[in-house]
């Protein structure tokens, strides 16, 4: 059996390890070839039709012409996510959305871990899997029949899935990744499989005030469970979007048998995740927040709306072919005093903001993030807030939003 693994990052290496240890490769001859753009260059997707199976890492577009040609030629196209779903034991909880997946998944995990006695689960039977640093295939040996696996699932992972999780969770949906998907329609349809293949005994939780979330949830035969923000929940972290995602985690936890007191206590004590409206420091009455994981306009809109105080917004980076006008619209009456834009798409964001709202705050353009931080600190008023919420990826200056967020935090810590 000839197998090609496309992409040799964390997921690709995990797939190689899994396949080499699988029964089919132990009992028959398997020839595995690694295809990676870093090694083979732009031609790494050529001649895929000579393989029996192609394993796609999430970063390789499923609809690329080369993969589709191989599929038409009879090659089995799979992915690390599909391999996991085919081999996982226990209950699978899949969470998708444009933003908030990590926060919702982590909160649900913490609630279920804290209430394992109430749910009748032995300690250690709840697993947080996927996009959290540990490849999902590496977690397979730990799963048992009574395990609950909580998975954060992107459009890249869902697009070619032919099975849905037992519990599907659809958070707020807005345009994103249009540098990867051809259109918002394709991006939306890529998420359909999270519900497409559900049975009547399955469940689909969704935000009923988001029409795209509802549209995805209605795709399958699972029981539809609408969710709205629960104002009875108390959080330490700011933002109506965080309350909404916490409300979703609470609704799922209740359905799985968690005690209400544990749900509320866990949510109340949750300090948030790094790079998601993360409080960094207060200096001279000025608070700094790192929202580097904001890589689309909807996330930045949520960050602006999270604070009533006078604020300065730092944004910009590398674009994803997205519409930045929603940022301009939310700025009205937002008490934003200044916008500092840096990075490759700074002018693009500036034009969109100015065009969407004639009373937009003053905009200053700088080349890099360090200059933006220093300028914001010089111009912020006492009692104000500086929010770094880029609405863009960080690939113009950094390896990703994680490195960018750490840079922001270190620079802020050095301010005097």
C-alpha distance (Angstrom), angle and dihedral (degrees) to the residues before:
residue distance angle dihedral
X1 . . .
X2 3.79 . .
X3 3.81 115.5 .
X4 3.80 129.4 -176.2
X5 3.80 120.8 -160.1
X6 3.79 111.6 -157.1
X7 3.79 112.2 -149.8
X8 3.79 123.7 15.5
X9 3.77 102.9 -143.9
X10 3.80 124.2 111.7
X11 3.81 92.9 -57.2
X12 3.80 94.8 45.5
X13 3.81 93.3 50.3
X14 3.80 89.9 47.8
X15 3.81 90.3 51.5
X16 3.83 91.1 51.1
X17 3.80 91.3 51.0
X18 3.81 91.9 47.7
X19 3.80 95.0 48.0
X20 3.81 94.2 47.2
X21 3.80 89.7 53.7
X22 3.83 95.9 43.6
X23 3.78 121.1 109.3
X24 3.82 94.5 -117.7
X25 3.80 91.7 56.6
X26 3.79 92.9 44.0
X27 3.80 93.9 52.2
X28 3.80 98.9 38.2
X29 3.77 136.6 36.2
X30 3.79 110.7 -86.7
X31 3.76 123.5 -172.8
X32 3.79 111.6 -165.1
X33 3.78 120.8 -167.4
X34 3.79 122.8 -169.8
X35 3.79 115.8 -139.6
X36 3.79 114.6 -168.6
X37 3.80 131.4 159.3
X38 3.81 90.4 -135.3
X39 3.81 90.9 59.9
X40 3.80 105.6 30.4
X41 3.79 99.8 26.2
X42 3.81 123.0 -144.1
X43 3.80 91.8 -22.7
X44 3.79 94.6 65.3
X45 3.84 91.3 109.7
X46 3.81 95.8 53.2
X47 3.83 123.2 119.5
X48 3.79 96.3 8.6
X49 3.80 88.8 151.6
X50 3.82 90.6 76.7
X51 3.82 90.2 70.7
X52 3.80 130.3 81.6
X53 3.81 92.8 -145.8
X54 3.79 134.8 19.7
X55 3.81 119.4 -161.8
X56 3.78 111.0 -156.3
X57 3.81 121.4 -154.4
X58 3.85 113.0 -142.4
X59 3.80 93.2 -104.3
X60 3.82 93.0 60.8
X61 3.84 109.8 85.9
X62 3.81 112.0 -118.4
X63 3.81 90.9 -148.6
X64 3.80 95.0 53.8
X65 3.83 110.8 130.8
X66 3.80 93.1 -119.3
X67 3.82 93.8 54.4
X68 3.79 92.6 44.6
X69 3.82 91.4 50.5
X70 3.79 90.1 51.9
X71 3.80 90.5 48.8
X72 3.81 91.6 52.3
X73 3.80 88.4 50.0
X74 3.81 89.6 60.1
X75 3.81 99.2 -99.3
X76 3.81 113.6 147.5
X77 3.80 106.8 -118.3
X78 3.77 113.2 -157.9
X79 3.79 138.6 154.3
X80 3.77 140.1 -150.6
X81 3.82 88.4 -99.2
X82 3.81 93.1 51.8
X83 3.80 91.4 48.1
X84 3.79 89.7 51.8
X85 3.81 93.9 49.9
X86 3.81 90.8 48.4
X87 3.81 92.9 53.5
X88 3.82 106.7 29.3
X89 3.81 122.3 113.6
X90 3.79 125.9 -149.3
X91 3.80 132.2 19.1
X92 3.80 117.6 -22.9
X93 3.81 119.2 -152.0
X94 3.81 110.6 -168.4
X95 3.80 119.5 -165.8
X96 3.79 123.8 -167.1
X97 3.79 136.0 165.4
X98 3.77 139.2 123.5
X99 3.80 92.6 -92.0
X100 3.78 135.7 -3.1
X101 3.80 98.3 51.6
X102 3.79 94.4 119.1
X103 3.80 95.0 45.8
X104 3.81 93.7 46.8
X105 3.80 94.0 44.7
X106 3.80 93.4 47.7
X107 3.81 93.7 47.0
X108 3.79 92.2 49.1
X109 3.79 90.0 48.6
X110 3.80 92.1 50.8
X111 3.81 92.2 48.0
X112 3.80 93.9 49.5
X113 3.80 92.6 45.0
X114 3.80 90.1 51.7
X115 3.80 92.6 47.4
X116 3.80 101.0 39.9
X117 3.81 90.6 124.5
X118 3.80 91.6 53.2
X119 3.81 92.0 49.8
X120 3.80 92.6 47.2
X121 3.78 92.2 -117.6
X122 3.78 123.9 136.5
X123 3.78 115.2 -119.4
X124 3.78 112.9 -84.9
X125 3.80 95.9 27.5
X126 3.82 93.2 110.5
X127 3.81 115.1 82.9
X128 3.80 131.5 -170.3
X129 3.79 104.6 -151.3
X130 3.79 138.7 176.7
X131 3.82 132.3 27.0
X132 3.79 88.9 19.9
X133 3.78 97.6 97.2
X134 3.82 99.6 -85.7
X135 3.84 116.6 88.3
X136 3.80 111.1 -121.8
X137 3.82 94.3 -128.4
X138 3.81 89.5 59.3
X139 3.82 88.9 59.8
X140 3.80 96.2 56.0
X141 3.86 96.6 91.8
X142 3.83 89.8 56.5
X143 3.80 95.8 56.1
X144 3.81 123.5 100.5
X145 3.80 134.5 179.5
X146 3.82 91.9 -89.6
X147 3.82 95.4 44.8
X148 3.79 123.2 120.0
X149 3.80 114.2 -149.5
X150 3.80 118.4 -164.4
X151 3.79 112.1 -158.5
X152 3.78 130.2 -170.8
X153 3.82 104.1 -147.1
X154 3.80 126.1 -166.6
X155 3.80 127.7 -161.2
X156 3.83 87.3 -103.7
X157 3.80 90.8 59.6
X158 3.79 97.1 40.9
X159 3.79 101.0 45.5
X160 3.82 98.4 88.7
X161 3.80 98.5 26.0
X162 3.82 114.4 130.5
X163 3.81 97.3 -170.4
X164 3.80 131.2 53.4
X165 3.82 129.6 -140.1
X166 3.80 118.7 -101.8
X167 3.80 87.9 -116.2
X168 3.80 115.7 33.7
X169 3.79 119.3 -165.4
X170 3.81 121.1 -166.3
X171 3.81 116.2 -171.2
X172 3.80 127.1 -174.2
X173 3.80 113.4 -42.3
X174 3.80 125.6 -153.8
X175 3.83 133.5 150.9
X176 3.81 114.5 -62.4
X177 3.82 142.6 143.6
X178 3.80 93.0 32.2
X179 3.79 87.7 151.2
X180 3.84 85.8 66.0
X181 3.82 102.2 31.7
X182 3.79 120.5 53.6
X183 3.81 93.2 -131.1
X184 3.78 144.0 -7.5
X185 3.81 87.2 -99.0
X186 3.81 90.5 59.4
X187 3.82 90.9 45.2
X188 3.81 90.3 52.2
X189 3.80 93.7 45.7
X190 3.81 90.2 49.3
X191 3.80 87.6 65.6
X192 3.83 95.0 50.4
X193 3.84 94.9 91.7
X194 3.81 91.5 69.5
X195 3.83 85.6 76.4
X196 3.82 104.8 12.3
X197 3.80 95.9 91.1
X198 3.79 101.3 37.0
X199 3.81 120.8 129.5
X200 3.80 127.0 -140.9
X201 3.82 91.6 -95.8
X202 3.83 90.5 58.0
X203 3.81 126.9 86.0
X204 3.81 133.3 -131.8
X205 3.82 117.4 -163.0
X206 3.80 116.1 -166.9
X207 3.81 143.1 162.8
X208 3.77 104.4 -102.2
X209 3.83 93.1 -159.9
X210 3.81 91.6 62.5
X211 3.81 111.9 73.6
X212 3.79 93.7 -158.1
X213 3.79 92.2 51.2
X214 3.80 89.0 50.9
X215 3.81 92.4 46.5
X216 3.80 91.7 55.6
X217 3.82 93.3 45.2
X218 3.80 91.6 53.4
X219 3.80 92.6 58.8
X220 3.80 98.4 85.5
X221 3.80 139.7 44.8
X222 3.80 97.1 -107.9
X223 3.80 121.8 118.9
X224 3.82 107.8 -84.9
X225 3.81 114.8 -130.5
X226 3.84 115.8 -175.9
X227 3.81 118.0 -153.4
X228 3.81 132.7 -163.5
X229 3.81 132.4 177.4
X230 3.80 113.8 -67.4
X231 3.80 107.4 -143.3
X232 3.81 90.7 -167.5
X233 3.78 89.0 73.4
X234 3.81 117.7 90.2
X235 3.80 122.9 -150.5
X236 3.79 135.9 -173.7
X237 3.78 92.7 -151.1
X238 3.84 118.5 79.2
X239 3.79 128.9 -119.6
X240 3.80 138.8 70.4
X241 3.81 88.0 -118.2
X242 3.79 90.7 60.5
X243 3.81 91.0 51.1
X244 3.80 88.6 50.7
X245 3.79 93.3 51.5
X246 3.81 91.0 45.4
X247 3.80 88.1 52.3
X248 3.79 89.5 54.5
X249 3.81 92.0 50.3
X250 3.80 89.1 49.6
X251 3.83 93.0 50.4
X252 3.80 92.6 51.6
X253 3.80 92.3 44.8
X254 3.81 90.6 53.0
X255 3.79 90.1 51.5
X256 3.81 88.5 53.5
X257 3.81 92.2 51.6
X258 3.81 103.2 -99.5
X259 3.81 117.1 157.5
X260 3.80 116.4 -107.2
X261 3.80 93.3 -129.8
X262 3.81 91.2 54.9
X263 3.80 91.9 46.3
X264 3.80 93.0 53.5
X265 3.80 94.9 42.5
X266 3.80 93.4 49.8
X267 3.80 92.5 48.6
X268 3.80 91.8 45.7
X269 3.82 91.6 53.4
X270 3.81 96.4 43.0
X271 3.81 110.8 118.8
X272 3.79 96.7 -168.1
X273 3.79 132.1 -118.1
X274 3.81 128.7 -69.5
X275 3.81 116.0 -86.1
X276 3.82 93.9 14.0
X277 3.82 106.8 105.8
X278 3.78 85.1 -47.2
X279 3.80 114.4 179.4
X280 3.79 107.2 -125.5
X281 3.78 108.9 173.4
X282 3.78 147.1 -32.5
X283 3.79 116.3 -135.5
X284 3.81 126.1 172.4
X285 3.79 89.5 -11.4
X286 3.82 93.0 -52.7
X287 3.82 120.5 120.0
X288 3.79 123.8 -151.2
X289 3.82 123.5 -155.0
X290 3.79 126.3 -167.6
X291 3.81 112.7 -148.7
X292 3.79 97.0 161.2
X293 3.82 91.5 142.7
X294 3.80 86.4 68.9
X295 3.80 99.0 105.5
X296 3.80 98.9 156.2
X297 3.83 136.6 48.4
X298 3.83 95.0 -107.0
X299 3.80 91.1 61.3
X300 3.81 91.7 49.8
X301 3.81 90.8 48.3
X302 3.82 87.8 55.0
X303 3.82 91.3 49.2
X304 3.82 93.1 51.0
X305 3.80 90.5 48.5
X306 3.81 92.6 50.5
X307 3.83 94.9 73.5
X308 3.82 131.4 55.0
X309 3.79 93.1 -174.3
X310 3.82 121.8 99.0
X311 3.77 105.4 -83.1
X312 3.78 147.1 -174.4
X313 3.79 118.0 -144.7
X314 3.81 122.4 -148.6
X315 3.80 112.0 -164.8
X316 3.79 143.0 152.3
X317 3.78 139.8 82.1
X318 3.80 131.2 133.7
X319 3.80 116.4 -13.3
X320 3.80 132.7 -129.9
X321 3.82 99.4 -157.0
X322 3.81 90.8 -91.2
X323 3.80 132.4 149.6
X324 3.82 110.7 -109.1
X325 3.81 96.2 -173.5
X326 3.84 93.0 100.0
X327 3.82 87.3 68.1
X328 3.78 90.3 56.5
X329 3.79 92.0 49.4
X330 3.82 94.8 52.5
X331 3.81 93.2 49.0
X332 3.80 92.1 75.3
X333 3.84 108.7 102.7
X334 3.83 89.6 -3.7
X335 3.82 94.5 119.9
X336 3.81 89.9 -122.9
X337 3.80 107.8 155.5
X338 3.79 101.3 -177.3
X339 3.80 140.2 9.0
X340 3.80 119.5 -152.5
X341 3.79 114.4 -166.1
X342 3.80 125.3 -165.6
X343 3.80 137.0 166.3
X344 3.79 135.7 47.0
X345 3.80 97.2 -47.1
X346 3.83 98.6 42.2
X347 3.81 94.4 114.4
X348 3.80 91.9 45.0
X349 3.82 91.3 54.2
X350 3.79 91.2 44.3
X351 3.81 92.9 53.9
X352 3.80 91.8 47.9
X353 3.80 93.6 49.1
X354 3.80 93.7 47.3
X355 3.79 92.2 46.4
X356 3.78 94.6 49.5
X357 3.81 97.2 49.0
X358 3.79 124.6 25.3
X359 3.80 91.1 -161.2
X360 3.81 93.4 54.2
X361 3.81 115.8 148.6
X362 3.78 121.0 -99.5
X363 3.82 112.3 -72.7
X364 3.80 125.4 -148.1
X365 3.81 122.5 -171.4
X366 3.81 122.4 -146.4
X367 3.80 131.0 170.2
X368 3.78 102.4 -125.1
X369 3.80 144.6 18.9
X370 3.81 96.5 -106.1
X371 3.80 91.0 57.8
X372 3.81 89.9 47.7
X373 3.81 92.6 53.0
X374 3.79 93.9 49.2
X375 3.80 92.7 46.7
X376 3.80 92.9 48.5
X377 3.80 91.7 51.5
X378 3.80 91.2 51.5
X379 3.81 92.9 51.2
X380 3.81 105.1 37.7
X381 3.79 118.9 105.2
X382 3.79 123.6 -129.7
X383 3.78 111.9 -85.0
X384 3.78 90.2 25.5
X385 3.77 132.9 124.0
X386 3.80 130.7 -126.4
X387 3.79 112.2 -154.0
X388 3.78 122.2 -167.9
X389 3.80 102.3 -159.9
X390 3.83 107.9 148.1
X391 3.85 103.0 -173.0
X392 3.82 83.0 -150.9
X393 3.77 141.8 73.8
X394 3.79 119.4 -94.6
X395 3.80 98.2 -130.5
X396 3.79 94.0 112.5
X397 3.81 92.1 66.7
X398 3.82 106.8 7.1
X399 3.81 143.1 33.3
X400 3.80 90.1 -105.6
X401 3.79 144.3 -45.9
X402 3.82 92.5 -62.3
X403 3.80 95.7 59.7
X404 3.81 89.5 41.0
X405 3.80 91.9 52.8
X406 3.79 92.3 48.9
X407 3.80 89.7 50.5
X408 3.80 90.2 52.6
X409 3.80 92.7 49.3
X410 3.81 94.2 47.9
X411 3.80 91.6 48.1
X412 3.82 91.6 50.3
X413 3.80 92.8 48.2
X414 3.83 89.0 56.6
X415 3.81 94.0 54.5
X416 3.80 116.2 109.0
